């Protein structure tokens, strides 16, 4: 799935299909200006019954990759998470739950995961396809580096929010557990690993506590970052 994200970045047709002025950037952008290209690319994400658990973790990792990495250091903007990407991440937790549901057949679990991955790819393209910047995650300096997950969770529990931030941090903490069995896999397939998960948790809580808009909408477009506070300067 990460490879398909990179193929979107390499495709000017898909990458440039959404416009800032589009009301619905999937319907009026991606599937209006690049329907065949997007469909052909997304169709490559397939899930076989014998790889269901691994593909679930792969989907989670890929969504975290483009959600956490969609930052704007060139504009000197503080870390923020895209509101639309966040929903792809927050909903990923349910696909781990589906694995244990006996009322769902294996074939339907595969089909649901295929639909989820394909929609995530279209969602990624629809917000301007920002390049996932791994250094923004690896080099992040938390506001409270001494805190582990319990400290982050306590902070988000006390944060005045409508629930989006809590679900984001829950999904990140879950993603660490879901992807842990695949820590030894290639970075090309599972780029998010080890201490990056906790750093992403810090990024999430710091981003909503810093003030300004809690989220950016359409992170690939510079206009989306206009009201985001600037990073501290040396």
Order of alpha helices (4+ residues) and beta strands (2+ residues): alpha-alpha-alpha-alpha-beta-alpha-alpha-alpha-alpha-alpha-alpha-alpha-beta
